[in-house]
Amino acid sequence: MKSQLFCATMNLPYNFLLLLMFFLYICTAKSADPSAYFCSSDIKTNSSSQISRNIDNLLTKLVSATAEIGFTATSYGEKKAQIYGLAQCRGDVAQNDCSVCIQEAAKEIHNLCPNQTNARIWYDYCFLRYNTMKFFGEVDTSGIYFYNVENMTDTDVFNKKLGALMDQISSEAVKPVQKGLGKGKSKISPFLTLYALVQCNRDLSELNCAQCLAIAISNFPRFCGNKKGCRVLYSSCYVRYELYPFFFPLDRSEGSFVRSSVNYESFVDVKP
C-alpha cells in the first residue's frame, strides 16, 4: 500500500521526506500549487469506469454547493461505484474567494490524482476530499504541519499567550452558531500581536471538533515548539497562528510585519 502527500506553496521551501508505516509522503516546491495534496493508490480506477464518472459528477456537486454555502458533504453513485466527498472553505473568506478556491481545488485534485478514488487537497482558503469509504463525522488527524523556521525569544510569555488564545478560540469553534470556526488575537508585547484561527469540518460533532483541535494543539511542542508561526492541515480540522494578520477582516493597524520574509518548512504527521 503506497500513498503520497505532496506539499507545496509559492514561498515555502520543504525538505522532509518521510516513510512511516506503509505511507510514502513526498514534499515538493512548485509555484501556484495547493498547500498540500494526498493521493492514495489503494484503489485505482480508469477514466472510462463508472466510478471515474461518478467522481466527475461528485466534484461538480461539491463545487456548486460549496460555492453557495461554504460547505457540503455528499455522495454520488450507487453500491460499489458510490463515492463520498466533502468540501469546505475557511469560514472567514468571502463567498467569491471561496468559489474560486473550490473550483481550483476540484480541477487540481482531478489532475494531480488521476484514477485514484481516495484523494484530498488543501489550499489556504479551502479543502476538498473524496473516498469510496464513507468518512463523514469521523476525526481524521492525518496531515501535515508547516512551521516558521524562526524561534520566539521570550518563549515563556509567548507559550502562555498562545495557550490561552487557543483555548479561547477552540471553545468558540465548537459552538453551533460558529460552524466550526474560531479566531482571535492577543497582545504579546506593545509591538507584537499573535493571531490565530481554528476550524473544524462542519460534518464533525461538537465533541469530535473539540477532539481534533485538541490533538492538533497538543502537538505544537513536537512540531512547532516556540516557532513564530505554525499551520496544521488535518483532514478534519485546521489550526494556524502567526505574528501577522492573516484572517479576515484583516487588521490593518498591525500590518507592519513583513509577511514576505517568513520562511516555512514542513513536517508530515502520519497516523496508520
C-alpha positions as CSV (number, residue, x, y, z in Angstrom):
1,M,0.0,0.0,0.0
2,K,1.5,3.3,-1.1
3,S,0.2,6.8,-0.8
4,Q,1.7,10.2,-1.5
5,L,1.2,13.6,0.1
6,F,2.7,16.4,-1.9
7,C,3.0,19.8,-0.2
8,A,4.0,22.9,-2.0
9,T,3.3,26.6,-1.9
10,M,4.9,29.5,-3.7
11,N,7.1,30.8,-0.9
12,L,7.6,27.8,1.3
13,P,10.7,25.6,0.9
14,Y,10.3,22.0,2.1
15,N,13.0,19.4,2.8
16,F,11.4,16.5,4.6
17,L,11.0,13.0,3.1
18,L,9.4,10.6,5.5
19,L,8.5,6.9,5.2
20,L,6.2,6.0,8.0
21,M,4.5,2.6,8.2
22,F,3.2,2.0,4.6
23,F,2.7,5.6,3.7
24,L,5.1,7.5,1.5
25,Y,4.9,11.2,1.7
26,I,6.9,13.5,-0.7
27,C,7.1,17.3,-0.3
28,T,8.0,19.3,-3.4
29,A,8.1,23.0,-4.1
30,K,6.2,24.3,-7.2
31,S,4.6,27.7,-7.6
32,A,0.9,28.0,-7.9
33,D,0.3,24.6,-6.4
34,P,-2.0,23.8,-3.4
35,S,-0.6,23.9,0.1
36,A,-0.8,20.1,0.1
37,Y,-2.4,17.1,-1.6
38,F,-2.8,13.4,-0.9
39,C,-3.4,10.6,-3.4
40,S,-3.9,7.0,-2.3
41,S,-3.1,4.2,-4.7
42,D,-5.0,1.6,-2.6
43,I,-7.9,1.5,-5.0
44,K,-7.4,2.6,-8.6
45,T,-9.8,3.1,-11.4
46,N,-9.6,4.2,-15.0
47,S,-11.0,7.2,-16.9
48,S,-13.7,5.2,-18.6
49,S,-15.1,3.4,-15.5
50,Q,-18.4,4.2,-13.7
51,I,-16.6,5.3,-10.6
52,S,-14.5,7.7,-12.5
53,R,-17.6,9.3,-14.0
54,N,-19.1,9.4,-10.5
55,I,-16.1,11.3,-9.2
56,D,-16.5,13.8,-12.0
57,N,-20.2,14.3,-11.1
58,L,-19.4,14.4,-7.4
59,L,-16.8,17.2,-8.0
60,T,-19.4,19.2,-9.9
61,K,-21.8,18.8,-6.9
62,L,-19.2,19.8,-4.4
63,V,-18.2,22.9,-6.3
64,S,-21.8,24.1,-6.8
65,A,-22.9,23.6,-3.2
66,T,-19.8,24.8,-1.5
67,A,-19.6,28.0,-3.6
68,E,-23.1,28.8,-2.2
69,I,-22.8,27.9,1.5
70,G,-19.1,27.3,2.1
71,F,-19.5,23.6,2.9
72,T,-21.0,20.4,1.6
73,A,-20.7,16.7,2.4
74,T,-22.4,14.4,-0.2
75,S,-22.1,11.4,-2.3
76,Y,-22.7,10.3,-5.9
77,G,-23.4,6.9,-7.4
78,E,-24.6,3.6,-6.0
79,K,-23.2,0.4,-4.5
80,K,-19.5,-0.3,-5.2
81,A,-19.3,2.8,-7.5
82,Q,-20.5,5.2,-4.9
83,I,-18.1,8.0,-4.0
84,Y,-18.3,10.2,-0.9
85,G,-17.0,13.8,-0.9
86,L,-16.6,16.8,1.3
87,A,-15.6,20.4,0.5
88,Q,-15.2,23.4,2.8
89,C,-14.0,26.9,2.7
90,R,-12.3,28.8,5.5
91,G,-15.1,30.4,7.4
92,D,-13.7,33.9,7.2
93,V,-13.2,34.2,3.5
94,A,-15.6,35.9,1.1
95,Q,-18.0,33.9,-1.0
96,N,-16.3,34.8,-4.2
97,D,-12.9,33.8,-2.8
98,C,-14.5,30.5,-1.6
99,S,-15.9,29.9,-5.1
100,V,-12.7,30.5,-6.9
101,C,-10.7,28.3,-4.4
102,I,-13.1,25.3,-4.5
103,Q,-13.2,25.4,-8.3
104,E,-9.4,25.3,-8.4
105,A,-9.3,22.5,-5.9
106,A,-11.7,20.4,-7.9
107,K,-9.7,20.9,-11.1
108,E,-6.3,20.3,-9.5
109,I,-7.3,17.2,-7.5
110,H,-8.6,15.7,-10.7
111,N,-5.2,16.5,-12.4
112,L,-3.0,15.5,-9.5
113,C,-4.7,12.3,-8.5
114,P,-5.9,10.7,-11.8
115,N,-7.7,7.4,-11.5
116,Q,-7.4,7.4,-7.7
117,T,-10.5,7.0,-5.5
118,N,-9.1,8.4,-2.3
119,A,-7.8,11.9,-2.5
120,R,-7.7,15.2,-0.7
121,I,-6.3,18.7,-1.4
122,W,-5.6,21.7,0.9
123,Y,-5.5,25.3,-0.1
124,D,-5.2,28.3,2.2
125,Y,-8.8,29.1,1.7
126,C,-10.4,25.7,1.2
127,F,-10.2,21.9,1.5
128,L,-11.7,19.1,-0.6
129,R,-11.6,15.3,-0.4
130,Y,-13.3,12.2,-1.7
131,N,-13.2,8.5,-1.0
132,T,-15.1,5.3,-1.7
133,M,-15.4,4.8,2.0
134,K,-17.8,7.0,4.0
135,F,-15.9,9.2,6.3
136,F,-18.4,11.9,7.3
137,G,-18.3,12.8,11.0
138,E,-15.1,10.9,11.7
139,V,-12.0,12.6,13.2
140,D,-9.1,12.2,10.8
141,T,-5.8,13.8,12.1
142,S,-3.6,12.6,9.3
143,G,-1.9,15.6,7.6
144,I,1.0,18.0,7.7
145,Y,2.4,20.8,9.8
146,F,4.0,23.9,8.4
147,Y,6.2,25.8,10.8
148,N,8.2,29.1,10.7
149,V,11.9,28.3,10.9
150,E,12.4,31.3,13.3
151,N,12.0,30.9,17.1
152,M,10.5,33.3,19.6
153,T,12.8,34.8,22.1
154,D,10.6,35.2,25.2
155,T,9.2,31.7,25.0
156,D,7.5,31.7,28.4
157,V,5.3,34.7,27.7
158,F,4.7,33.5,24.1
159,N,3.6,30.0,25.1
160,K,1.3,31.3,27.8
161,K,-0.4,33.7,25.4
162,L,-0.6,31.1,22.7
163,G,-2.2,28.5,25.0
164,A,-4.7,31.0,26.3
165,L,-5.7,32.1,22.8
166,M,-6.0,28.6,21.5
167,D,-8.2,27.7,24.4
168,Q,-10.4,30.7,23.8
169,I,-10.9,30.2,20.0
170,S,-11.3,26.4,20.3
171,S,-14.1,27.0,22.8
172,E,-15.6,29.4,20.3
173,A,-15.3,27.0,17.4
174,V,-17.4,24.2,19.0
175,K,-20.4,26.5,19.4
176,P,-23.1,25.5,16.8
177,V,-23.5,29.1,15.7
178,Q,-19.8,29.4,14.8
179,K,-20.0,26.4,12.3
180,G,-16.6,25.2,13.5
181,L,-14.7,28.5,13.2
182,G,-12.8,30.3,15.9
183,K,-10.4,33.2,15.5
184,G,-8.8,35.9,17.6
185,K,-5.7,37.8,18.6
186,S,-3.6,38.5,21.7
187,K,-1.0,41.1,22.5
188,I,2.4,39.6,23.3
189,S,4.0,43.0,23.8
190,P,3.2,46.6,22.9
191,F,4.8,45.9,19.5
192,L,3.8,42.3,18.8
193,T,0.4,40.7,18.3
194,L,-0.4,37.0,18.0
195,Y,-3.1,36.0,15.5
196,A,-4.8,32.5,15.5
197,L,-7.6,30.7,13.7
198,V,-9.0,27.2,14.1
199,Q,-11.7,25.5,12.0
200,C,-13.3,22.1,12.1
201,N,-15.0,20.4,9.2
202,R,-18.7,21.1,9.6
203,D,-19.6,17.4,9.5
204,L,-18.0,16.9,12.9
205,S,-20.0,16.8,16.1
206,E,-19.1,19.3,18.8
207,L,-17.2,16.6,20.7
208,N,-15.3,15.4,17.6
209,C,-14.4,19.0,16.7
210,A,-13.0,19.6,20.1
211,Q,-11.0,16.4,19.9
212,C,-9.5,17.2,16.5
213,L,-8.5,20.7,17.6
214,A,-7.1,19.4,20.9
215,I,-4.9,16.8,19.1
216,A,-3.5,19.5,16.7
217,I,-2.8,21.9,19.5
218,S,-1.3,19.3,21.8
219,N,1.3,18.5,19.1
220,F,2.6,22.1,18.9
221,P,5.5,21.3,21.2
222,R,6.5,18.4,19.0
223,F,6.3,20.1,15.6
224,C,6.0,23.9,16.2
225,G,7.6,24.4,19.7
226,N,8.5,28.1,20.2
227,K,8.1,28.8,16.5
228,K,6.9,32.2,15.3
229,G,4.2,30.6,13.1
230,C,2.5,27.2,12.6
231,R,-0.1,25.8,10.3
232,V,-1.8,22.4,10.9
233,L,-3.6,20.8,7.9
234,Y,-5.5,17.9,9.1
235,S,-8.3,16.1,7.2
236,S,-10.8,17.1,9.8
237,C,-9.6,20.4,11.1
238,Y,-7.3,23.3,10.5
239,V,-5.2,25.3,13.1
240,R,-3.0,28.3,12.5
241,Y,-1.2,31.0,14.3
242,E,1.1,33.8,13.0
243,L,2.6,37.1,14.2
244,Y,0.9,38.9,11.3
245,P,-2.7,39.4,10.3
246,F,-3.9,36.6,8.0
247,F,-7.6,36.1,8.6
248,F,-10.4,38.3,7.5
249,P,-11.2,41.1,8.1
250,L,-7.5,41.9,8.1
251,D,-6.2,44.0,11.0
252,R,-4.6,46.9,9.1
253,S,-3.4,48.5,12.3
254,E,-1.0,45.7,12.8
255,G,0.4,45.5,9.3
256,S,4.0,46.4,9.9
257,F,5.2,42.7,10.0
258,V,6.9,41.8,6.7
259,R,5.0,38.7,5.6
260,S,7.2,38.1,2.6
261,S,10.2,37.4,4.8
262,V,8.5,34.4,6.5
263,N,10.4,31.1,5.8
264,Y,8.5,27.9,6.4
265,E,9.3,24.2,6.5
266,S,7.1,21.2,6.9
267,F,6.7,18.0,8.8
268,V,4.4,15.2,8.0
269,D,2.4,13.6,10.8
270,V,1.0,10.2,9.8
271,K,-1.5,8.0,11.6
272,P,-1.6,4.4,10.2
